[in-house]
Amino acid sequence: MTLKKILVALDRSAQSLAVFEKALEIGHNEECQLLLFHSLSKDPEGQWAPFIGTLADIDLYGSFHQLQRKHFQQEIEKAHSWLQTYCHQAILKNIPSELDCQLGDAGSLICETAQNWGADLIVLGRRGHQGLSELLLGSVSNYVVHHAPCSVLIVQGIIPEKVNTPATTTQADRS
């Protein structure tokens, strides 16, 4: 399989560096182009609508949306700056790179961007949620694996250490 374009999905977790380094390694070996991608989650439209209205001719709902737009614009600017540091590192290693940041659901945006950009591979991390936490928080990596238009590489990254509790302590630990 020949790789030409790798979408690198980064978030602000500690695993982003491991994901980026793996993508750099593959990008260097395969002489590919990287798209460094980050998504910002957006609150559901109208979440606060029932609680905000017009009071004494002051449009609180409109003011809230204006503040929300300003907040998202600041977050996008911060994300672009953060992604630019990764992009600069890749370019220093002679790996052509660009960046993109979008608002919305991470999993679907990663798959949609990979499709539109023509990615041959998606590289992303995994936080290791399991059971109830995965059910409640969702799993971006699981979504991407099942909906991606191309191959997917999931970088495990940092695995949290298990803490010994009385239920997990063995006889050898007590000696």
Secondary structure as the mmCIF struct_conf table of DSSP 4:
data_model
#
loop_
_struct_conf.conf_type_id
_struct_conf.id
_struct_conf.beg_label_comp_id
_struct_conf.beg_label_asym_id
_struct_conf.beg_label_seq_id
_struct_conf.end_label_comp_id
_struct_conf.end_label_asym_id
_struct_conf.end_label_seq_id
STRN STRN1 LYS A 5 ALA A 9
BEND BEND1 ARG A 12 SER A 13
TURN_TY1_P TURN_TY1_P1 ALA A 14 GLN A 15
HELX_RH_AL_P HELX_RH_AL_P1 SER A 16 GLU A 30
TURN_TY1_P TURN_TY1_P2 GLU A 31 GLU A 31
STRN STRN2 GLN A 33 LEU A 40
HELX_LH_PP_P HELX_LH_PP_P1 ASP A 43 PRO A 44
TURN_TY1_P TURN_TY1_P3 GLU A 45 TRP A 48
HELX_RH_3T_P HELX_RH_3T_P1 ALA A 49 PHE A 51
STRN STRN3 THR A 54 LEU A 55
TURN_TY1_P TURN_TY1_P4 ALA A 56 ASP A 57
STRN STRN4 ILE A 58 ASP A 59
HELX_RH_AL_P HELX_RH_AL_P2 LEU A 60 LEU A 92
TURN_TY1_P TURN_TY1_P5 LYS A 93 ASN A 94
STRN STRN5 SER A 97 LEU A 103
BEND BEND2 GLY A 104 GLY A 104
HELX_RH_AL_P HELX_RH_AL_P3 ALA A 106 TRP A 117
TURN_TY1_P TURN_TY1_P6 GLY A 118 GLY A 118
BEND BEND3 ASP A 120 ASP A 120
STRN STRN6 LEU A 121 GLY A 125
HELX_RH_AL_P HELX_RH_AL_P4 GLY A 131 LEU A 137
HELX_RH_AL_P HELX_RH_AL_P5 VAL A 140 HIS A 147
BEND BEND4 PRO A 149 CYS A 150
STRN STRN7 SER A 151 VAL A 155
HELX_LH_PP_P HELX_LH_PP_P2 ILE A 158 ASN A 164
TURN_TY1_P TURN_TY1_P7 PRO A 166 THR A 168
HELX_RH_AL_P HELX_RH_AL_P6 GLN A 171 ARG A 174
#
